[in-house]
């Protein structure tokens, strides 16, 4: 307790470091994120066929695999993104982004440091911002 009173900044930095480090991903989580990235990349380039093909290998992505159009696929992708954000937060090599223009706002995860919006695709590829 005395340490905390004398060195509050050090204590705070220690808490922040502990909060920002995440446990290593297990194989199912890595598989999910790798497949999710394939789907995200396909949607960012307006490639519904590629998004549906990638989604077929991931049970949670069945709504994307069954989507009749890009709008439906993107709405289904938003649900997948909630899990992806939870898995990727604090992991090296993953970037979390947010697009406030997609209905209700939408987050996503990507492996590139250059914004590539899966919700608007080629129409607005750089729409959004990275979040901490």
N, C-alpha and C positions, 0 to 999 in steps of 0.2 A: 504494500500500500504506500509506503514511503517512496518507493521508486516511482510510482505513478504521480505522486505529487511533485517530485523533483524533476522528472523527465516526461511530462505529459506528451510532448511531441513524439518522442521515441516510442512510447506506448501506442499512440495513435498510428504511427507508421507500421508497427508490428501487426496491429489489427487489420489495417488495410492490406498488407502483404498476405496475411492468412486468408482474407476474404477473396482476394483476387486469384489465388491459386486453386485450381480445380484438380480433382482426382483424375488420374489417367483414364482414358476411355477404354472400355472393354470391346471385344470383337463385335458384338451386336450393335453397339453404339457407333463404332467406326463404319460398319456396313451401312447403317441407317444414314449417316452423314454423307458418305460417299455417293449413295444412290440419290439422296436428297439434292446433292450438288449437280448430279446429272440432270435431274428434273428441273432444277433452278436454271441451269444453263440453257436448256431447251426452251423453257418459257421466256427467258430473256431474249431469245432470238426468234420468238414467235413460232417455234417448231413443235406443234401439237403432237405430231406422230412420234417424235423422239421423246417427248415428255411422257406420253402414254406407254411407250416401250420400256423406258426406265422404270416407270411406276409399277409395271407388272411384276417386278422382282421384289417388291416391298409390300407386304400385306397391308400395312397402314395406309398405303398410297392407292388403294383400290379405287377411291373416288376420282383420282387424277387419271388412272388407267381407263376408267369408264367415261370420262368426260367427252361430250359431243363437240365442244368448241373451246377455244382459248379462255373465254370468260369463265366457264364452268371449271376448267382446269385450274385457273388462278384462284378461284374461290376455295377449291379443295386444297390447293397448295398452302393457303393461309393457315389451315388447320395443322398441316404437317410442320409448318414453320414454328409453331408454338413449341413443339417437341424439340426441333432442331436448335432453337435458341437456348433452351434449357440444357441441352447436351454440350453445345459449343461454348457457352459462356465461360470465360477464363481459360479456354484451351488455346494453345499456340496454333497459329495458322488459320484461324477462323475469324471472320469479321461479321459483326452483327450490324444490320442496317435497318432503317425505318423509312417508310414512305407514307406521309400524311395525306397524300392525294387519293390513295386507294380507299374505297368506302370503308369507313371505320378505322382507317389507319392500318398499316400492316408492317410487320417485321419480317426479316429473312436473314439467313446466314449465307455467306459466300466465302470462298477461299482466295479470292483476288482482292487486292487493295484498291482496285478501280471499280467504282459503283457500276453494277449491272442489274438493273431492276427487272425482276421476273414478273411483276404485276402489270407493268405497262409495256414491256418488251421494246420493240424497235421504235414505238411511238415516243417514248420518253425513257431512254436507256439509263440516263444519269439522274433521274428523279429520285430524291431521297438523300439521306445522310447517314453516316456511320454513327453508332451510339456506343457508349462505353459499356 
